[in-house]
Amino acid sequence: MLKTEDLSYVNLTSEILKNYTKRTPVVSGQFLRWFFENILRLDPQDADDACVDSSQDKGIDGLYVNDVTEIIHLVQVKTRQKENSTLGDPELKEFFGSIQQFKDEIAIQSVLAGNTSDKLKQAIRRTKLIDKVKSGYRVEGIFVSNIPANKDADDYVEGRPEITLYDAKEICSEYIDLGAVGGIKSDFKFNVADTEVIKYT
């Protein structure tokens, strides 16, 4: 079972992310790939493709389109080195502004026309983001951090349904170690709303 202290910066970089260092030297990029694979359950190639973190990335570290639920996920990751620190609402407010840059076709066209990283532009075109927004796909933000949120952060997110917060506590509650020795002995519930289910009669 993953505990919040396991996500401390020292343990995160020395243990949890040690297999991700060859894919990117940047800790936030490593953590984002781990999150995509272990929480959203993407395969490694899809996780790599969804990472757009670079300079001029408009505050977006990851862009993932779920064609089953018709949701566009815009992800921002923040890692903190300081022990016992908590996440407040200023960065969440900033992230909310970043999400607005993708709220509709005109906004996304402005991103493409502006001083935006090639990596993000390529992801927008590859995922056909404009067409999907026009067809009704919903844009949602996911904020990921290795530290617990404080009350200000929780209160802010509660009033912003456009943002899902994965702080240290939420990540630990969602994480399932499928490779655990001896198997998994706890009871878990899985949301299959975004999965095609085959019914046998």
C-alpha positions in Angstrom: 0.0 0.0 0.0 1.3 3.4 -1.0 1.6 6.0 1.8 1.8 9.8 1.6 5.4 9.7 3.1 6.4 7.4 0.2 5.8 10.4 -2.1 8.3 12.6 -0.3 10.8 14.0 -2.8 13.7 11.9 -1.5 11.8 8.6 -1.7 10.0 9.6 -4.9 13.3 10.3 -6.8 15.3 7.5 -5.3 12.7 4.7 -5.4 9.4 5.3 -7.2 10.8 7.1 -10.2 14.1 5.3 -10.6 12.9 3.3 -13.6 11.8 6.5 -15.4 15.1 8.3 -15.5 16.1 7.0 -18.9 12.9 8.4 -20.4 13.4 11.9 -19.2 16.0 13.5 -16.8 13.3 15.9 -15.4 11.7 14.8 -12.2 8.3 16.4 -13.0 8.3 14.5 -16.3 9.1 11.3 -14.6 6.4 11.8 -12.1 3.9 12.6 -14.8 4.7 9.4 -16.7 4.4 7.4 -13.5 1.0 9.1 -12.9 -0.3 8.3 -16.4 0.8 4.7 -16.1 -0.2 3.9 -12.5 -3.2 6.1 -11.9 -4.8 6.7 -15.4 -3.4 3.3 -16.5 -2.0 4.3 -19.8 0.6 2.2 -21.5 4.2 3.6 -21.6 4.0 4.7 -25.3 0.7 6.6 -24.7 2.2 8.1 -21.5 5.2 9.4 -23.4 3.0 10.8 -26.2 0.8 12.6 -23.7 3.8 14.5 -22.1 4.2 17.9 -23.5 6.2 19.6 -20.8 8.7 22.1 -22.2 9.3 25.9 -22.3 6.3 27.8 -23.7 4.0 24.9 -22.8 1.2 27.3 -21.7 1.2 25.8 -18.2 0.3 22.3 -19.6 2.6 19.4 -18.8 0.4 16.6 -20.2 -2.4 16.4 -22.8 -4.4 13.2 -23.0 -7.6 12.6 -24.9 -10.0 9.8 -23.8 -12.1 9.0 -26.9 -14.4 6.7 -24.9 -15.5 9.3 -22.3 -14.9 12.2 -24.8 -12.9 14.1 -22.3 -9.7 16.1 -23.0 -7.4 15.9 -19.9 -5.0 18.8 -19.4 -2.5 17.9 -16.8 -0.1 20.0 -14.7 2.5 18.4 -12.3 4.2 20.1 -9.3 6.8 18.3 -7.2 8.0 19.7 -3.9 11.3 18.9 -2.2 10.5 20.5 1.2 9.3 18.0 3.9 5.9 18.7 5.5 4.9 21.3 3.0 1.3 21.5 1.7 -0.3 22.6 -1.6 -2.3 25.8 -1.4 -4.7 27.4 -3.9 -2.4 29.9 -5.8 -1.0 27.3 -8.2 -4.5 25.9 -8.7 -5.8 29.3 -9.6 -3.0 29.7 -12.1 -3.8 26.3 -13.6 -7.4 27.2 -14.0 -6.2 30.1 -16.2 -4.1 27.7 -18.3 -7.2 25.5 -18.9 -9.1 28.5 -20.3 -6.7 28.6 -23.2 -8.3 25.4 -24.5 -12.0 26.1 -23.7 -13.1 26.3 -27.4 -12.0 26.3 -31.0 -11.0 30.0 -31.1 -8.9 29.7 -27.9 -7.0 26.7 -29.2 -6.4 28.4 -32.5 -4.8 31.2 -30.6 -2.5 28.8 -28.8 -1.4 27.3 -32.2 -0.8 30.8 -33.6 1.1 32.1 -30.6 4.5 31.6 -29.1 3.8 28.0 -28.1 6.2 25.0 -27.9 6.4 22.8 -30.9 5.8 19.8 -28.6 2.4 21.2 -27.5 1.5 22.2 -31.0 2.3 18.7 -32.3 0.1 17.2 -29.6 -2.8 19.5 -30.4 -2.6 18.5 -34.1 -2.0 14.8 -33.5 -5.0 14.5 -31.2 -7.2 16.6 -33.5 -8.0 18.7 -30.5 -9.9 21.4 -32.3 -12.2 18.9 -34.1 -12.9 17.1 -30.8 -13.7 20.3 -28.9 -16.1 21.3 -31.8 -17.8 17.9 -31.6 -18.5 18.3 -27.9 -15.6 16.8 -26.1 -15.3 18.2 -22.5 -12.1 19.9 -21.4 -10.9 19.0 -17.8 -7.8 19.8 -15.8 -5.9 17.4 -13.6 -3.5 18.8 -11.1 -0.9 16.4 -9.7 1.3 16.9 -6.7 3.5 14.8 -4.4 2.4 16.7 -1.3 -1.0 16.9 0.5 -3.4 19.8 -0.3 -4.4 22.2 2.5 -7.9 23.4 3.2 -7.5 26.4 0.8 -6.7 24.1 -2.1 -9.5 21.7 -1.2 -12.0 24.5 -1.0 -10.9 26.0 -4.3 -11.2 22.7 -6.2 -14.6 22.0 -4.6 -15.9 25.1 -6.4 -14.1 24.3 -9.7 -15.6 21.1 -11.3 -13.2 21.7 -14.2 -10.2 20.6 -12.0 -9.5 17.2 -10.5 -6.9 17.3 -7.8 -4.5 14.4 -7.3 -2.5 15.4 -4.2 -0.4 12.9 -2.2 -3.5 11.7 -0.3 -5.6 11.1 -3.4 -2.8 9.4 -5.3 -2.3 7.0 -2.4 -6.0 6.2 -2.3 -6.2 5.5 -6.0 -2.9 3.6 -6.4 -3.0 -0.2 -6.7 0.3 -2.1 -6.9 -0.6 -4.8 -9.4 2.9 -6.2 -9.1 2.7 -6.7 -5.3 4.3 -10.0 -4.1 1.6 -12.4 -2.9 -1.1 -10.5 -4.8 -3.6 -7.9 -3.5 -5.5 -8.7 -0.4 -7.7 -5.7 -0.1 -11.1 -5.0 -1.7 -11.1 -2.5 -4.5 -13.8 -0.9 -6.7 -13.1 -0.1 -10.3 -14.9 2.5 -12.3 -15.4 1.1 -15.8 -17.4 4.0 -17.2 -14.6 4.8 -19.6 -14.1 1.2 -20.7 -15.8 -0.8 -23.4 -17.4 -3.7 -21.6 -18.3 -7.0 -23.3 -21.4 -8.6 -22.0 -21.8 -12.4 -22.3 -25.2 -14.0 -22.4 
